[in-house]
Amino acid sequence: MAYESKSHKERSKNHFDVIVVGGGSSGMMAAGRVAELGKSVLILEKNPKMGEKLKITGGGRCNVTNAEFDIHALLSKFGKAKDFLFSPFSQFGVQDTFNFFEMRGLPLIVEAQKRAFPKTQKALDVFKIMDKYARNGKVTVRTNSPVTDIKFSDGLVTSVKCKADSYTADQFIFATGGLGASQTGSTGDGFNWLKKMGHGVEKSSPNIVPIKVKESWVKILSGVSLISMKITFFLNGKKSFAKTGRILFTHFGLSGPLILNSANEISALLHAGEVTGTIDIYPNSDFSKVEKEVLKVFDTYKNKLLKNAIEFMVPAGMSPGIEKLLGKEMCEKKVHSISKEERKTIVHLIKSLPFTVEGLMGFERSVVSDGGVPLKEVDTKTMRSKLFRNLYITGDLLHINRPSGGYSLQLCWTTGYVAGSSACGLQ
Ligand SMILES: Cc1cc2nc3c(=O)[nH]c(=O)nc-3n(C[C@H](O)[C@H](O)[C@H](O)COP(=O)(O)OP(=O)(O)OC[C@H]3O[C@@H](n4cnc5c(N)ncnc54)[C@H](O)[C@@H]3O)c2cc1C
């Protein structure tokens, strides 16, 4: 008898209205929403702290959302998922995200391409608001708590196992993320469970990810960032596509928004053959205009060695790379002894710096990973699994392609909020 009452007590201690597995961006939003609606909620997070990925978003500045307030224009960025997302975005859209953070004392500012950031420019401030929201009301947060197994039967999730304990709930929200930046905790556990439970899980591949480049001139420029470059990509020497935007040189190759947002197309090209590219560092000036500028520099610095004059022809920090491409012999010449052909070579280079793509970087460097639960298996109004009546799926676990620009986090706020509301019976 004594044993029975203890086990009953034990059971109720480990029972919650809702359990959220994963305390990342969408999990914190979902748990906070559940608590706001007055239900008891347990967050199980395997890291020592919640929101590790959120803290590094947007290069530490956190691109919270995209300030596109026209729902149709916004959804057009989500490709095939746009119809599915209409209902959830009508429940919690971009304006709601602005209101959410601004009402909590964190104003947002809008930068180029409608990217919205906290005015403080600190991802940590976004995290602090989410952490506080997720800890409001009847929330129990257990960090250092990896879920290792899920029990389910007859279309219901029955319990989750974490260390020696087993937790039960009326509703469960899976928010364990995809495979992007797996060092932040998202190692694909959710995909494995969902597969075991009978869900289809589209194969993951790194998306919104930097590229590996062969040439050393690129790598020695590591850390240099160029604001408005044009890159043209070629497949087996034939022009494929071109884009203009910001790039960042790294010790392995190239990153920055232009590259990250080209990763999908580059990945497709890599399957078809050799991918090369050229960088035009002055896309708004044609060859003859650049040549005129180069001539001016030649005139002013005619008695300098070429290697010491390059910095006056290219954006800050670029000269070591150009020097490498031009070769030692030419760079050691005095400017006045550079021939007309050599000068034209320099102008050509400035307009089309060549590189070879070796591949995409892996999951550890990817902003998001492709793949996940197909949307036909999830109810659009509630984020509820169509296979399990008490299971909701959020954020990067869903198979939704999108570019960089605040769309991923908006997707997390939206799906987290909708899952939280639905788990409390609001839909
Ligand atoms: C470097 C980088 C920069 C980015 N910048 C931006 C940006 O500026 N704007 C933007 O919109 N998007 C950005 N993103 C994408 C965005 O951060 C993600 O889309 C978003 O964080 C995904 O949220 P999520 O809730 O699905 O998963 P995550 O935030 O990955 O959270 C999943 C959580 O689940 C936990 N977990 C996993 N398995 C278990 C388990 N078995 N038991 C318990 N807990 C578990 C993990 O530890 C983790 O805390 C960026 C991503 C990266 C990597």
The ligand as a Gaussian input file, in Angstrom:
#p B3LYP/6-31G(d) Opt

LIG

0 1
 C       25.142000      30.246000     -36.849000
 C       23.665000      30.393000     -37.070000
 C       23.134000      31.655000     -37.265000
 C       21.755000      31.780000     -37.516000
 N       21.258000      33.032000     -37.642000
 C       19.921000      33.194000     -37.876000
 C       19.365000      34.488000     -37.957000
 O       20.034000      35.502000     -37.740000
 N       18.034000      34.580000     -38.248000
 C       17.245000      33.482000     -38.440000
 O       16.066000      33.629000     -38.731000
 N       17.750000      32.234000     -38.287000
 C       19.054000      32.072000     -38.003000
 N       19.555000      30.814000     -37.825000
 C       18.618000      29.647000     -37.872000
 C       17.854000      29.531000     -36.528000
 O       18.723000      29.730000     -35.456000
 C       17.219000      28.157000     -36.416000
 O       16.352000      27.984000     -37.517000
 C       16.433000      28.013000     -35.102000
 O       17.227000      28.236000     -33.971000
 C       15.816000      26.627000     -34.998000
 O       15.091000      26.560000     -33.816000
 P       14.519000      25.176000     -33.275000
 O       13.705000      25.504000     -32.084000
 O       13.891000      24.414000     -34.353000
 O       15.820000      24.351000     -32.871000
 P       17.128000      24.747000     -32.050000
 O       17.188000      26.212000     -31.803000
 O       18.237000      24.075000     -32.742000
 O       16.855000      24.067000     -30.654000
 C       16.770000      22.683000     -30.473000
 C       17.027000      22.400000     -29.010000
 O       16.690000      21.042000     -28.724000
 C       17.683000      20.513000     -27.853000
 N       17.692000      19.062000     -27.986000
 C       18.060000      18.338000     -29.075000
 N       17.936000      17.026000     -28.825000
 C       17.478000      16.907000     -27.553000
 C       17.168000      15.819000     -26.702000
 N       17.324000      14.540000     -27.099000
 N       16.714000      16.060000     -25.454000
 C       16.551000      17.338000     -25.014000
 N       16.859000      18.414000     -25.765000
 C       17.306000      18.200000     -27.027000
 C       18.963000      21.173000     -28.319000
 O       19.979000      21.121000     -27.346000
 C       18.478000      22.575000     -28.625000
 O       18.575000      23.438000     -27.510000
 C       20.915000      30.638000     -37.563000
 C       21.464000      29.389000     -37.330000
 C       22.816000      29.257000     -37.089000
 C       23.385000      27.907000     -36.838000

